Amino acid sequence: MKKNESGNFCPLIRKNCVEHKCSWYTHVRGMNPNTGEDVDHWGCAITWMPMLTIENSQQQRQTGSAVESFRNEVVKSNAENRQLYIDTFQQNGILPVNVTSLTSTNVLPENSGE
């Protein structure tokens, strides 16, 4: 009995990989997220999954970081714009008003019957 080469046996069909005859035999081109080296070769889609999952996680972290940076810029811009409005109103004799919610616990009397 001939011994299979490492990584050549397909557990789905229980024999050697049929390579291009299989729909899951896929060409991947890009960069290995673990080593940083270029990747440009064919392989089983199932065997690509760990590497692609790592790459996907890295991309999600970068996206999260970019969204957080964008959020911080929007908050900063909104605060600056709010202050510009307040300054403009005050220059024209309009004073800002703080509105307290009617549902606030410190506004309703204690035994109001509600």
N, C-alpha and C positions, 0 to 999 in steps of 0.2 A: 504494500500500500504506500502510495506517494504521500509525503507529508506536505500540507499546504504551507505556502509562504505566509509570514506574519502579515495580517491585515488583508489577505486576499480572500478569505473565506466569508461568504455571505450567510448569516444565520437565517435570513428570510427565505432563501431558496435552498438552503442547506447544501451548497456546493460553492465552487469558486465564483467570484464576481464575474458577471458577463459584460461588465463595463458599458460600452456605448449602446448595447442592446437593452439596457435597463433605463427606465424613465428617470430614476433617481441619480443616475450618473451625471454629475453636474460640473460645469466649468466655473471656477471661482478665480476672480482676479481682484487683487487689492493688497492690503497690508495685514500681516499677522499682528493682532492686538497684543499678544504676549511678547513677541520678540522684536517687532517693528520691521521685520524683513518683508520684502515683496513676496506675494503669493500669486502664482499664475499656473494653475494646473487643474486637472480633472480629478474628481473623486466622488465617492458616494455622499449624497445629501445628508444621510444619517451621520456620517463621520464628520461632516462639516459643522453640525449643530453646536458642539461645545465652543468652537472658535467663534462662530457667528453670534452665539448668545453673549459671549464676553464682549464682542465688538458692539452689540446692541446696548449692553449695559453702559459701556463707556460713552456712547452717543447720547443716551438718556441723561447721564450725569452732566454732560456738556450742555445739553438743551436746558436742563433744570437750572444750571448756573446762569445761562444767558437770559432765561425768563426772570430769574431773581434780580439780575442786574437791570433789566428793562423795567421791572416793577419798581425798583429803588429810584430810578430816574424819573418815572412817572409820579411817584409820591413826592419827590423833591420839586418837580415842576409844578405840581398842583399846589403845594405849600407856597411856592413863590408867587404863583398867580393869585392865590387867595390873599396873600399879603398885599399885592398890587391893588386888588379891588378894595381892600379895607383902607389902604392909604388914599386912594382916589376918592372914596366916599367921604373920608374924614376931611379931606381938603375942600370938599364941597358942602361941608356942614352936616353930613349924614352920618349918624353914629351907628356902629354895628350893635346888634341886639343878640343876647343869648336867650334862646328859647328852651324852656324846661318842659319835658314831656308831662302830660296830664296823668299818665299811668305810673309816674315815678312814685315810689313809696313814701318819699319825704314831702310830697305835695298834698296828699289826701290826709284829712284829719283821722286820728286813730279810730274813733267810734263813729264813723260816718254812716253806719247802717248798711254798708255794702257787703 
